[in-house]
């Protein structure tokens, strides 16, 4: 299941996101979206979790939690 993580701090790294979601299950892919010109984070990422139950657990637990002083939003990617 592919998840969209929004409202990330510009300083949050891909590894920090992967670690955060790994506490809820297996993460096969984590892509922090970067600005092509500056190379800095755009404030959102995609996380791929193969197990649907684990992905839904991550959504319900992490949605609206604070990460680096930002309240992140987690949902199923469209």
HTML snippet that shows the backbone in 3Dmol.js (N, CA, C, O; Angstrom):
<script src="https://3Dmol.org/build/3Dmol-min.js"></script>
<div id="view" style="width:600px;height:400px;position:relative"></div>
<script>
const pdb = `
ATOM      1  N   UNK A   1       0.855  -1.167   0.000  1.00  0.00           N
ATOM      2  CA  UNK A   1       0.000   0.000   0.000  1.00  0.00           C
ATOM      3  C   UNK A   1       0.904   1.234   0.000  1.00  0.00           C
ATOM      4  O   UNK A   1       1.846   1.323   0.787  1.00  0.00           O
ATOM      5  N   UNK A   2       0.608   2.174  -0.884  1.00  0.00           N
ATOM      6  CA  UNK A   2       1.402   3.392  -0.981  1.00  0.00           C
ATOM      7  C   UNK A   2       0.744   4.493  -0.160  1.00  0.00           C
ATOM      8  O   UNK A   2      -0.443   4.779  -0.319  1.00  0.00           O
ATOM      9  N   UNK A   3       1.533   5.107   0.723  1.00  0.00           N
ATOM     10  CA  UNK A   3       1.033   6.148   1.607  1.00  0.00           C
ATOM     11  C   UNK A   3       1.649   7.496   1.238  1.00  0.00           C
ATOM     12  O   UNK A   3       2.797   7.574   0.799  1.00  0.00           O
ATOM     13  N   UNK A   4       0.871   8.540   1.424  1.00  0.00           N
ATOM     14  CA  UNK A   4       1.335   9.904   1.229  1.00  0.00           C
ATOM     15  C   UNK A   4       1.501  10.541   2.608  1.00  0.00           C
ATOM     16  O   UNK A   4       0.581  10.522   3.425  1.00  0.00           O
ATOM     17  N   UNK A   5       2.675  11.099   2.854  1.00  0.00           N
ATOM     18  CA  UNK A   5       2.966  11.766   4.123  1.00  0.00           C
ATOM     19  C   UNK A   5       3.178  13.243   3.802  1.00  0.00           C
ATOM     20  O   UNK A   5       4.098  13.600   3.065  1.00  0.00           O
ATOM     21  N   UNK A   6       2.321  14.098   4.359  1.00  0.00           N
ATOM     22  CA  UNK A   6       2.373  15.525   4.055  1.00  0.00           C
ATOM     23  C   UNK A   6       2.698  16.348   5.292  1.00  0.00           C
ATOM     24  O   UNK A   6       2.643  15.860   6.421  1.00  0.00           O
ATOM     25  N   UNK A   7       3.033  17.599   5.050  1.00  0.00           N
ATOM     26  CA  UNK A   7       3.341  18.579   6.087  1.00  0.00           C
ATOM     27  C   UNK A   7       4.597  18.208   6.884  1.00  0.00           C
ATOM     28  O   UNK A   7       4.673  18.447   8.089  1.00  0.00           O
ATOM     29  N   UNK A   8       5.566  17.627   6.198  1.00  0.00           N
ATOM     30  CA  UNK A   8       6.838  17.305   6.841  1.00  0.00           C
ATOM     31  C   UNK A   8       7.687  18.564   6.976  1.00  0.00           C
ATOM     32  O   UNK A   8       7.624  19.461   6.136  1.00  0.00           O
ATOM     33  N   UNK A   9       8.477  18.620   8.037  1.00  0.00           N
ATOM     34  CA  UNK A   9       9.446  19.693   8.192  1.00  0.00           C
ATOM     35  C   UNK A   9      10.451  19.577   7.053  1.00  0.00           C
ATOM     36  O   UNK A   9      10.775  18.472   6.620  1.00  0.00           O
ATOM     37  N   UNK A  10      10.942  20.709   6.567  1.00  0.00           N
ATOM     38  CA  UNK A  10      11.931  20.702   5.476  1.00  0.00           C
ATOM     39  C   UNK A  10      13.232  20.033   5.912  1.00  0.00           C
ATOM     40  O   UNK A  10      14.041  19.642   5.070  1.00  0.00           O
ATOM     41  N   UNK A  11      13.437  19.902   7.216  1.00  0.00           N
ATOM     42  CA  UNK A  11      14.672  19.289   7.723  1.00  0.00           C
ATOM     43  C   UNK A  11      14.542  17.775   7.946  1.00  0.00           C
ATOM     44  O   UNK A  11      15.541  17.106   8.211  1.00  0.00           O
ATOM     45  N   UNK A  12      13.339  17.238   7.844  1.00  0.00           N
ATOM     46  CA  UNK A  12      13.136  15.800   8.051  1.00  0.00           C
ATOM     47  C   UNK A  12      13.779  15.023   6.909  1.00  0.00           C
ATOM     48  O   UNK A  12      13.594  15.363   5.740  1.00  0.00           O
ATOM     49  N   UNK A  13      14.533  13.980   7.246  1.00  0.00           N
ATOM     50  CA  UNK A  13      15.231  13.194   6.224  1.00  0.00           C
ATOM     51  C   UNK A  13      14.436  11.950   5.836  1.00  0.00           C
ATOM     52  O   UNK A  13      13.521  11.523   6.539  1.00  0.00           O
ATOM     53  N   UNK A  14      14.816  11.389   4.699  1.00  0.00           N
ATOM     54  CA  UNK A  14      14.188  10.157   4.221  1.00  0.00           C
ATOM     55  C   UNK A  14      14.400   9.027   5.230  1.00  0.00           C
ATOM     56  O   UNK A  14      13.497   8.225   5.464  1.00  0.00           O
ATOM     57  N   UNK A  15      15.586   8.966   5.821  1.00  0.00           N
ATOM     58  CA  UNK A  15      15.884   7.920   6.807  1.00  0.00           C
ATOM     59  C   UNK A  15      15.003   8.060   8.047  1.00  0.00           C
ATOM     60  O   UNK A  15      14.562   7.054   8.604  1.00  0.00           O
ATOM     61  N   UNK A  16      14.745   9.270   8.478  1.00  0.00           N
ATOM     62  CA  UNK A  16      13.879   9.489   9.644  1.00  0.00           C
ATOM     63  C   UNK A  16      12.454   9.024   9.346  1.00  0.00           C
ATOM     64  O   UNK A  16      11.796   8.447  10.213  1.00  0.00           O
ATOM     65  N   UNK A  17      11.982   9.268   8.145  1.00  0.00           N
ATOM     66  CA  UNK A  17      10.635   8.824   7.748  1.00  0.00           C
ATOM     67  C   UNK A  17      10.579   7.311   7.716  1.00  0.00           C
ATOM     68  O   UNK A  17       9.642   6.708   8.239  1.00  0.00           O
ATOM     69  N   UNK A  18      11.581   6.695   7.104  1.00  0.00           N
ATOM     70  CA  UNK A  18      11.646   5.233   7.021  1.00  0.00           C
ATOM     71  C   UNK A  18      11.655   4.614   8.418  1.00  0.00           C
ATOM     72  O   UNK A  18      10.953   3.635   8.671  1.00  0.00           O
ATOM     73  N   UNK A  19      12.437   5.177   9.307  1.00  0.00           N
ATOM     74  CA  UNK A  19      12.517   4.676  10.682  1.00  0.00           C
ATOM     75  C   UNK A  19      11.173   4.817  11.394  1.00  0.00           C
ATOM     76  O   UNK A  19      10.733   3.899  12.086  1.00  0.00           O
ATOM     77  N   UNK A  20      10.531   5.956  11.224  1.00  0.00           N
ATOM     78  CA  UNK A  20       9.227   6.212  11.843  1.00  0.00           C
ATOM     79  C   UNK A  20       8.191   5.173  11.405  1.00  0.00           C
ATOM     80  O   UNK A  20       7.466   4.630  12.239  1.00  0.00           O
ATOM     81  N   UNK A  21       8.122   4.897  10.107  1.00  0.00           N
ATOM     82  CA  UNK A  21       7.133   3.956   9.593  1.00  0.00           C
ATOM     83  C   UNK A  21       7.526   2.503   9.841  1.00  0.00           C
ATOM     84  O   UNK A  21       6.652   1.642   9.937  1.00  0.00           O
ATOM     85  N   UNK A  22       8.814   2.216   9.945  1.00  0.00           N
ATOM     86  CA  UNK A  22       9.284   0.851  10.203  1.00  0.00           C
ATOM     87  C   UNK A  22       8.833   0.333  11.560  1.00  0.00           C
ATOM     88  O   UNK A  22       8.776  -0.879  11.767  1.00  0.00           O
ATOM     89  N   UNK A  23       8.513   1.225  12.485  1.00  0.00           N
ATOM     90  CA  UNK A  23       8.031   0.780  13.795  1.00  0.00           C
ATOM     91  C   UNK A  23       6.638   0.159  13.679  1.00  0.00           C
ATOM     92  O   UNK A  23       6.175  -0.498  14.611  1.00  0.00           O
ATOM     93  N   UNK A  24       5.974   0.359  12.553  1.00  0.00           N
ATOM     94  CA  UNK A  24       4.630  -0.195  12.340  1.00  0.00           C
ATOM     95  C   UNK A  24       4.612  -1.380  11.381  1.00  0.00           C
ATOM     96  O   UNK A  24       3.568  -2.002  11.184  1.00  0.00           O
ATOM     97  N   UNK A  25       5.763  -1.697  10.780  1.00  0.00           N
ATOM     98  CA  UNK A  25       5.826  -2.834   9.873  1.00  0.00           C
ATOM     99  C   UNK A  25       6.904  -2.643   8.816  1.00  0.00           C
ATOM    100  O   UNK A  25       7.758  -1.762   8.911  1.00  0.00           O
ATOM    101  N   UNK A  26       6.831  -3.491   7.820  1.00  0.00           N
ATOM    102  CA  UNK A  26       7.824  -3.508   6.753  1.00  0.00           C
ATOM    103  C   UNK A  26       7.638  -2.326   5.797  1.00  0.00           C
ATOM    104  O   UNK A  26       6.525  -2.042   5.354  1.00  0.00           O
ATOM    105  N   UNK A  27       8.733  -1.650   5.491  1.00  0.00           N
ATOM    106  CA  UNK A  27       8.721  -0.548   4.525  1.00  0.00           C
ATOM    107  C   UNK A  27       9.600  -0.955   3.352  1.00  0.00           C
ATOM    108  O   UNK A  27      10.799  -1.180   3.523  1.00  0.00           O
ATOM    109  N   UNK A  28       9.011  -1.053   2.155  1.00  0.00           N
ATOM    110  CA  UNK A  28       9.788  -1.455   0.987  1.00  0.00           C
ATOM    111  C   UNK A  28      10.374  -0.273   0.237  1.00  0.00           C
ATOM    112  O   UNK A  28      11.382  -0.409  -0.456  1.00  0.00           O
ATOM    113  N   UNK A  29       9.745   0.889   0.374  1.00  0.00           N
ATOM    114  CA  UNK A  29      10.228   2.061  -0.337  1.00  0.00           C
ATOM    115  C   UNK A  29       9.850   3.322   0.424  1.00  0.00           C
ATOM    116  O   UNK A  29       8.782   3.404   1.032  1.00  0.00           O
ATOM    117  N   UNK A  30      10.741   4.298   0.380  1.00  0.00           N
ATOM    118  CA  UNK A  30      10.487   5.592   1.005  1.00  0.00           C
ATOM    119  C   UNK A  30      11.105   6.652   0.105  1.00  0.00           C
ATOM    120  O   UNK A  30      12.315   6.653  -0.123  1.00  0.00           O
ATOM    121  N   UNK A  31      10.272   7.556  -0.407  1.00  0.00           N
ATOM    122  CA  UNK A  31      10.743   8.590  -1.321  1.00  0.00           C
ATOM    123  C   UNK A  31      10.360   9.970  -0.817  1.00  0.00           C
ATOM    124  O   UNK A  31       9.192  10.355  -0.857  1.00  0.00           O
ATOM    125  N   UNK A  32      11.349  10.708  -0.343  1.00  0.00           N
ATOM    126  CA  UNK A  32      11.156  12.091   0.052  1.00  0.00           C
ATOM    127  C   UNK A  32      11.245  12.933  -1.217  1.00  0.00           C
ATOM    128  O   UNK A  32      12.235  12.850  -1.944  1.00  0.00           O
ATOM    129  N   UNK A  33      10.233  13.734  -1.489  1.00  0.00           N
ATOM    130  CA  UNK A  33      10.196  14.527  -2.713  1.00  0.00           C
ATOM    131  C   UNK A  33      11.032  15.792  -2.526  1.00  0.00           C
ATOM    132  O   UNK A  33      10.824  16.570  -1.595  1.00  0.00           O
ATOM    133  N   UNK A  34      11.998  15.973  -3.454  1.00  0.00           N
ATOM    134  CA  UNK A  34      12.922  17.097  -3.384  1.00  0.00           C
ATOM    135  C   UNK A  34      12.690  18.070  -4.535  1.00  0.00           C
ATOM    136  O   UNK A  34      12.287  17.672  -5.628  1.00  0.00           O
ATOM    137  N   UNK A  35      12.947  19.337  -4.278  1.00  0.00           N
ATOM    138  CA  UNK A  35      12.888  20.362  -5.316  1.00  0.00           C
ATOM    139  C   UNK A  35      14.079  20.149  -6.258  1.00  0.00           C
ATOM    140  O   UNK A  35      15.212  20.009  -5.798  1.00  0.00           O
ATOM    141  N   UNK A  36      13.831  20.125  -7.560  1.00  0.00           N
ATOM    142  CA  UNK A  36      14.897  19.852  -8.522  1.00  0.00           C
ATOM    143  C   UNK A  36      15.966  20.935  -8.547  1.00  0.00           C
ATOM    144  O   UNK A  36      17.146  20.638  -8.736  1.00  0.00           O
ATOM    145  N   UNK A  37      15.568  22.175  -8.360  1.00  0.00           N
ATOM    146  CA  UNK A  37      16.532  23.274  -8.429  1.00  0.00           C
ATOM    147  C   UNK A  37      17.384  23.390  -7.173  1.00  0.00           C
ATOM    148  O   UNK A  37      18.601  23.559  -7.259  1.00  0.00           O
ATOM    149  N   UNK A  38      16.752  23.300  -6.010  1.00  0.00           N
ATOM    150  CA  UNK A  38      17.480  23.526  -4.754  1.00  0.00           C
ATOM    151  C   UNK A  38      17.954  22.237  -4.089  1.00  0.00           C
ATOM    152  O   UNK A  38      18.894  22.261  -3.295  1.00  0.00           O
ATOM    153  N   UNK A  39      17.312  21.113  -4.405  1.00  0.00           N
ATOM    154  CA  UNK A  39      17.658  19.845  -3.763  1.00  0.00           C
ATOM    155  C   UNK A  39      17.103  19.725  -2.353  1.00  0.00           C
ATOM    156  O   UNK A  39      17.426  18.779  -1.635  1.00  0.00           O
ATOM    157  N   UNK A  40      16.266  20.685  -1.950  1.00  0.00           N
ATOM    158  CA  UNK A  40      15.679  20.662  -0.606  1.00  0.00           C
ATOM    159  C   UNK A  40      14.309  19.991  -0.627  1.00  0.00           C
ATOM    160  O   UNK A  40      13.640  19.926  -1.659  1.00  0.00           O
ATOM    161  N   UNK A  41      13.919  19.502   0.525  1.00  0.00           N
ATOM    162  CA  UNK A  41      12.632  18.818   0.671  1.00  0.00           C
ATOM    163  C   UNK A  41      11.468  19.735   0.317  1.00  0.00           C
ATOM    164  O   UNK A  41      11.482  20.929   0.615  1.00  0.00           O
ATOM    165  N   UNK A  42      10.460  19.147  -0.327  1.00  0.00           N
ATOM    166  CA  UNK A  42       9.229  19.887  -0.621  1.00  0.00           C
ATOM    167  C   UNK A  42       8.199  19.708   0.495  1.00  0.00           C
ATOM    168  O   UNK A  42       7.118  20.294   0.442  1.00  0.00           O
ATOM    169  N   UNK A  43       8.534  18.897   1.507  1.00  0.00           N
ATOM    170  CA  UNK A  43       7.653  18.748   2.656  1.00  0.00           C
ATOM    171  C   UNK A  43       6.677  17.594   2.566  1.00  0.00           C
ATOM    172  O   UNK A  43       5.736  17.510   3.355  1.00  0.00           O
ATOM    173  N   UNK A  44       6.894  16.688   1.594  1.00  0.00           N
ATOM    174  CA  UNK A  44       6.052  15.498   1.549  1.00  0.00           C
ATOM    175  C   UNK A  44       6.845  14.311   1.022  1.00  0.00           C
ATOM    176  O   UNK A  44       7.893  14.462   0.395  1.00  0.00           O
ATOM    177  N   UNK A  45       6.307  13.119   1.297  1.00  0.00           N
ATOM    178  CA  UNK A  45       7.000  11.890   0.908  1.00  0.00           C
ATOM    179  C   UNK A  45       5.991  10.792   0.625  1.00  0.00           C
ATOM    180  O   UNK A  45       4.825  10.878   1.010  1.00  0.00           O
ATOM    181  N   UNK A  46       6.466   9.754  -0.060  1.00  0.00           N
ATOM    182  CA  UNK A  46       5.673   8.554  -0.311  1.00  0.00           C
ATOM    183  C   UNK A  46       6.350   7.391   0.393  1.00  0.00           C
ATOM    184  O   UNK A  46       7.568   7.230   0.316  1.00  0.00           O
ATOM    185  N   UNK A  47       5.558   6.585   1.075  1.00  0.00           N
ATOM    186  CA  UNK A  47       6.059   5.411   1.779  1.00  0.00           C
ATOM    187  C   UNK A  47       5.280   4.201   1.280  1.00  0.00           C
ATOM    188  O   UNK A  47       4.050   4.218   1.252  1.00  0.00           O
ATOM    189  N   UNK A  48       5.997   3.149   0.886  1.00  0.00           N
ATOM    190  CA  UNK A  48       5.366   1.917   0.394  1.00  0.00           C
ATOM    191  C   UNK A  48       5.483   0.846   1.470  1.00  0.00           C
ATOM    192  O   UNK A  48       6.579   0.479   1.892  1.00  0.00           O
ATOM    193  N   UNK A  49       4.313   0.349   1.906  1.00  0.00           N
ATOM    194  CA  UNK A  49       4.268  -0.732   2.892  1.00  0.00           C
ATOM    195  C   UNK A  49       3.474  -1.887   2.271  1.00  0.00           C
ATOM    196  O   UNK A  49       2.299  -1.715   1.947  1.00  0.00           O
ATOM    197  N   UNK A  50       4.099  -3.065   2.101  1.00  0.00           N
ATOM    198  CA  UNK A  50       3.433  -4.168   1.403  1.00  0.00           C
ATOM    199  C   UNK A  50       2.261  -4.799   2.155  1.00  0.00           C
ATOM    200  O   UNK A  50       1.348  -5.348   1.538  1.00  0.00           O
ATOM    201  N   UNK A  51       2.288  -4.722   3.484  1.00  0.00           N
ATOM    202  CA  UNK A  51       1.232  -5.335   4.275  1.00  0.00           C
ATOM    203  C   UNK A  51       0.147  -4.290   4.572  1.00  0.00           C
ATOM    204  O   UNK A  51       0.409  -3.285   5.233  1.00  0.00           O
ATOM    205  N   UNK A  52      -1.067  -4.539   4.079  1.00  0.00           N
ATOM    206  CA  UNK A  52      -2.162  -3.574   4.220  1.00  0.00           C
ATOM    207  C   UNK A  52      -2.510  -3.294   5.676  1.00  0.00           C
ATOM    208  O   UNK A  52      -2.776  -2.150   6.046  1.00  0.00           O
ATOM    209  N   UNK A  53      -2.508  -4.329   6.492  1.00  0.00           N
ATOM    210  CA  UNK A  53      -2.838  -4.167   7.913  1.00  0.00           C
ATOM    211  C   UNK A  53      -1.814  -3.263   8.604  1.00  0.00           C
ATOM    212  O   UNK A  53      -2.185  -2.388   9.386  1.00  0.00           O
ATOM    213  N   UNK A  54      -0.536  -3.474   8.316  1.00  0.00           N
ATOM    214  CA  UNK A  54       0.516  -2.647   8.901  1.00  0.00           C
ATOM    215  C   UNK A  54       0.410  -1.195   8.413  1.00  0.00           C
ATOM    216  O   UNK A  54       0.606  -0.256   9.185  1.00  0.00           O
ATOM    217  N   UNK A  55       0.100  -1.026   7.132  1.00  0.00           N
ATOM    218  CA  UNK A  55      -0.044   0.321   6.557  1.00  0.00           C
ATOM    219  C   UNK A  55      -1.197   1.070   7.220  1.00  0.00           C
ATOM    220  O   UNK A  55      -1.066   2.247   7.557  1.00  0.00           O
ATOM    221  N   UNK A  56      -2.316   0.392   7.405  1.00  0.00           N
ATOM    222  CA  UNK A  56      -3.472   1.034   8.046  1.00  0.00           C
ATOM    223  C   UNK A  56      -3.176   1.361   9.504  1.00  0.00           C
ATOM    224  O   UNK A  56      -3.653   2.368  10.027  1.00  0.00           O
ATOM    225  N   UNK A  57      -2.393   0.518  10.156  1.00  0.00           N
ATOM    226  CA  UNK A  57      -1.975   0.788  11.529  1.00  0.00           C
ATOM    227  C   UNK A  57      -1.098   2.046  11.567  1.00  0.00           C
ATOM    228  O   UNK A  57      -1.251   2.884  12.456  1.00  0.00           O
ATOM    229  N   UNK A  58      -0.192   2.172  10.612  1.00  0.00           N
ATOM    230  CA  UNK A  58       0.679   3.352  10.537  1.00  0.00           C
ATOM    231  C   UNK A  58      -0.145   4.611  10.304  1.00  0.00           C
ATOM    232  O   UNK A  58       0.122   5.649  10.910  1.00  0.00           O
ATOM    233  N   UNK A  59      -1.147   4.526   9.429  1.00  0.00           N
ATOM    234  CA  UNK A  59      -2.006   5.682   9.158  1.00  0.00           C
ATOM    235  C   UNK A  59      -2.721   6.115  10.435  1.00  0.00           C
ATOM    236  O   UNK A  59      -2.676   7.285  10.814  1.00  0.00           O
ATOM    237  N   UNK A  60      -3.379   5.166  11.090  1.00  0.00           N
ATOM    238  CA  UNK A  60      -4.172   5.530  12.266  1.00  0.00           C
ATOM    239  C   UNK A  60      -3.305   6.032  13.422  1.00  0.00           C
ATOM    240  O   UNK A  60      -3.740   6.883  14.197  1.00  0.00           O
ATOM    241  N   UNK A  61      -2.094   5.516  13.542  1.00  0.00           N
ATOM    242  CA  UNK A  61      -1.218   5.921  14.637  1.00  0.00           C
ATOM    243  C   UNK A  61      -0.472   7.227  14.350  1.00  0.00           C
ATOM    244  O   UNK A  61      -0.324   8.064  15.241  1.00  0.00           O
ATOM    245  N   UNK A  62      -0.003   7.404  13.114  1.00  0.00           N
ATOM    246  CA  UNK A  62       0.868   8.540  12.815  1.00  0.00           C
ATOM    247  C   UNK A  62       0.156   9.785  12.295  1.00  0.00           C
ATOM    248  O   UNK A  62       0.704  10.884  12.374  1.00  0.00           O
ATOM    249  N   UNK A  63      -1.059   9.631  11.763  1.00  0.00           N
ATOM    250  CA  UNK A  63      -1.790  10.788  11.238  1.00  0.00           C
ATOM    251  C   UNK A  63      -2.015  11.810  12.351  1.00  0.00           C
ATOM    252  O   UNK A  63      -2.496  11.471  13.433  1.00  0.00           O
ATOM    253  N   UNK A  64      -1.661  13.064  12.070  1.00  0.00           N
ATOM    254  CA  UNK A  64      -1.815  14.185  13.012  1.00  0.00           C
ATOM    255  C   UNK A  64      -0.847  14.129  14.193  1.00  0.00           C
ATOM    256  O   UNK A  64      -1.075  14.806  15.195  1.00  0.00           O
ATOM    257  N   UNK A  65       0.235  13.335  14.103  1.00  0.00           N
ATOM    258  CA  UNK A  65       1.244  13.348  15.158  1.00  0.00           C
ATOM    259  C   UNK A  65       2.307  14.388  14.810  1.00  0.00           C
ATOM    260  O   UNK A  65       2.432  14.807  13.660  1.00  0.00           O
ATOM    261  N   UNK A  66       3.060  14.792  15.812  1.00  0.00           N
ATOM    262  CA  UNK A  66       4.109  15.801  15.595  1.00  0.00           C
ATOM    263  C   UNK A  66       5.437  15.136  15.287  1.00  0.00           C
ATOM    264  O   UNK A  66       5.892  14.249  16.010  1.00  0.00           O
ATOM    265  N   UNK A  67       6.046  15.583  14.200  1.00  0.00           N
ATOM    266  CA  UNK A  67       7.390  15.144  13.823  1.00  0.00           C
ATOM    267  C   UNK A  67       8.173  16.418  13.529  1.00  0.00           C
ATOM    268  O   UNK A  67       7.807  17.175  12.630  1.00  0.00           O
ATOM    269  N   UNK A  68       9.239  16.661  14.271  1.00  0.00           N
ATOM    270  CA  UNK A  68      10.061  17.872  14.114  1.00  0.00           C
ATOM    271  C   UNK A  68       9.196  19.138  14.162  1.00  0.00           C
ATOM    272  O   UNK A  68       9.338  20.030  13.326  1.00  0.00           O
ATOM    273  N   UNK A  69       8.316  19.198  15.134  1.00  0.00           N
ATOM    274  CA  UNK A  69       7.423  20.355  15.367  1.00  0.00           C
ATOM    275  C   UNK A  69       6.356  20.578  14.311  1.00  0.00           C
ATOM    276  O   UNK A  69       5.666  21.596  14.355  1.00  0.00           O
ATOM    277  N   UNK A  70       6.197  19.667  13.368  1.00  0.00           N
ATOM    278  CA  UNK A  70       5.119  19.762  12.370  1.00  0.00           C
ATOM    279  C   UNK A  70       4.119  18.641  12.612  1.00  0.00           C
ATOM    280  O   UNK A  70       4.504  17.510  12.908  1.00  0.00           O
ATOM    281  N   UNK A  71       2.842  18.955  12.488  1.00  0.00           N
ATOM    282  CA  UNK A  71       1.800  17.944  12.613  1.00  0.00           C
ATOM    283  C   UNK A  71       1.617  17.304  11.239  1.00  0.00           C
ATOM    284  O   UNK A  71       1.031  17.903  10.338  1.00  0.00           O
ATOM    285  N   UNK A  72       2.131  16.070  11.088  1.00  0.00           N
ATOM    286  CA  UNK A  72       2.089  15.417   9.780  1.00  0.00           C
ATOM    287  C   UNK A  72       0.714  14.847   9.474  1.00  0.00           C
ATOM    288  O   UNK A  72      -0.076  14.568  10.375  1.00  0.00           O
ATOM    289  N   UNK A  73       0.446  14.680   8.186  1.00  0.00           N
ATOM    290  CA  UNK A  73      -0.798  14.061   7.726  1.00  0.00           C
ATOM    291  C   UNK A  73      -0.432  12.830   6.898  1.00  0.00           C
ATOM    292  O   UNK A  73       0.409  12.900   6.002  1.00  0.00           O
ATOM    293  N   UNK A  74      -1.063  11.721   7.204  1.00  0.00           N
ATOM    294  CA  UNK A  74      -0.777  10.457   6.524  1.00  0.00           C
ATOM    295  C   UNK A  74      -2.061   9.902   5.956  1.00  0.00           C
ATOM    296  O   UNK A  74      -3.065   9.801   6.660  1.00  0.00           O
ATOM    297  N   UNK A  75      -2.034   9.539   4.672  1.00  0.00           N
ATOM    298  CA  UNK A  75      -3.203   8.932   4.038  1.00  0.00           C
ATOM    299  C   UNK A  75      -2.758   8.015   2.913  1.00  0.00           C
ATOM    300  O   UNK A  75      -1.586   7.995   2.537  1.00  0.00           O
ATOM    301  N   UNK A  76      -3.702   7.260   2.383  1.00  0.00           N
ATOM    302  CA  UNK A  76      -3.418   6.392   1.245  1.00  0.00           C
ATOM    303  C   UNK A  76      -3.199   7.277   0.028  1.00  0.00           C
ATOM    304  O   UNK A  76      -3.999   8.170  -0.250  1.00  0.00           O
ATOM    305  N   UNK A  77      -2.110   7.028  -0.697  1.00  0.00           N
ATOM    306  CA  UNK A  77      -1.806   7.823  -1.905  1.00  0.00           C
ATOM    307  C   UNK A  77      -2.790   7.456  -3.013  1.00  0.00           C
ATOM    308  O   UNK A  77      -3.152   6.292  -3.183  1.00  0.00           O
ATOM    309  N   UNK A  78      -3.211   8.464  -3.758  1.00  0.00           N
ATOM    310  CA  UNK A  78      -4.158   8.238  -4.862  1.00  0.00           C
ATOM    311  C   UNK A  78      -3.444   7.884  -6.139  1.00  0.00           C
ATOM    312  O   UNK A  78      -4.087   7.662  -7.164  1.00  0.00           O
TER     313      UNK A  78
END
`;
const viewer = $3Dmol.createViewer("view");
viewer.addModel(pdb, "pdb");
viewer.setStyle({}, {cartoon: {color: "spectrum"}});
viewer.zoomTo();
viewer.render();
</script>
